[in-house]
Amino acid sequence: MKRIRIWLSNFTLLQQFLTIGFLTIATLIFFIFTSLTNNIDTFVNAQMHSYIHRAQDDYLLSSNSKKDEYTDTNVVHFVYSDLSNKYLSEIPSEYRGIILRIDPKVEDELFDGHIEYYDDEIVYSIRAYNDYYHLLSIVKQGYRNEFKSALFTGVVNVTLYMVVALVIFIMMWVVSLIRPLNSIRNYINKIKAGEDAELQINRRDEIGEVAEALVSMQNELNQQEHIRQEMIQNISHDLKTPIATIKSYSESIKDGIYPYDTLEKSVDVILEHANRLEKKVYSLITFNKLGYLVDENEDVLNLKMAPVIRKAILSCEVLRNDISIETEIDDDVYFHGEEEPWRVVVENFLDNAIRYAKTTITIKLNKDLLEVFNDGELLSKDRIDKLFKPYEKGTKGKFGLGLSIVKKVTETYGYNVVGENMDNGVVFRVYAVRKFKKPSKKKASKKGIIES
């Protein structure tokens, strides 16, 4: 069966249909000339016996004076007398050989039988009547074969008509499948070649769903490409500005000119733009590097998260002095993964919260759950749907990479991240979607337990 499936998979849909159709028709013909032939023989004999019974009824109901006048074009009757042990009428020569092979004395009131006679099947019935007589009725030679031939021809014709109708229907159905599939193939080839392409398939089946998915995917890719191009332009512009500032200030200082009043203030401007440039480059490098991030650890909770969060708070809390960072941290909570990627996650959460918070940021750490809340403006539904897509910036966003970096790290280590609106702000939650083993203190060195 597997070989047949592999063999058929090398054919086109039309070739598969023709092959299966040929095999079906061959099987049907074999069925007609074997099983159907035997069934038809049984059916024909039953019909012949029913026909003889009706002819016998008519014959016996006719008056004695008219029995000699009774004729039937397809059934002949012979009366046998048990008293004289002979037939009462002369037997035609063509039936003598047949009658010699049939015993007219039967115990049953009605006996049906058939015999082979010179390559012909003779059907007969014997009926007892008037206590001492038996009526032997025989279907004339040739009539049974004519009836069988007509019946067989009718069955074969009906079967062939049904097969032809089925083949035409299936052919139309296959064509209806091939056309949209060809349209999908041409659509994909045009996209690969960088050409403009449209795909319109009005179907509600799986092919229609695939077509809709392809169009949706292409629209999403186009949108992402558009956003990426804009991002590249924005990054180019953002990089160009600090580079130009650093270059011009450095040249001025070299010439003994201080663009910002004093040497110290001018150098501070250079350092500020250098820091901006460093952060942008770091975000791009981090995002690209995380594309190759893999989880090489066992499924064990090996990283103590409280020190990681506190280090991230120390590096970010100086960015805004007008907000307070509150914490509810369980010191005995472990996460799965490496320290550096998780620190990047926390720092990106804090960086995002600091930009939007009004007065307060709250960080909570419990078993298998990390929450970062800020009391800033609520997110729109459209923004929530695109939170973790790369190059998607919020109203105060910088590069559009922070939350997408968070998404990559959490997914790699078996966690999920969501952003939700609360009554008075926005919260981001990270929770485990895989089952992890608890850390073992005895085997900490072997399991790679990290306590920063």
Secondary structure, 3 states (H helix, E strand, C coil): CHHHHHHHHCCCHHHHHHHHHHHHHHHHHHHHHHHHHHHHHHHHHHHHHHHHHHHHHHHHHCCHHHCCCCCCCCEEEEEEECCCCEECCCCCHHHHHHHHCCCCCCCCCEEEEEEEECCEEEEEEEEEECCCEEEEEEECCCHHHHHHHHHHHHHHHHHHHHHHHHHHHHHHHHHHHHHHHHHHHHHHHHHHCCCCCCCCCCCCCHHHHHHHHHHHHHHHHHHHHHHHHHHHHHHHHHHHHHHHHHHHHHHHHHCCCCCCCCHHHHHHHHHHHHHHHHHHHHHHHHHHHHCCCCCCCCCECCEEHHHHHHHHHHHHHHHCCCCEEEEEECCCCEECCCHHHHHHHHHHHHHHHHHHCCCEEEEEEECCEEEEEECCCCCCHHHHHCCCCCCCCCCCCCCCCHHHHHHHHHHHCCEEEEEEECCCCEEEEEEECCCCECCCCCCHHHHCCECC
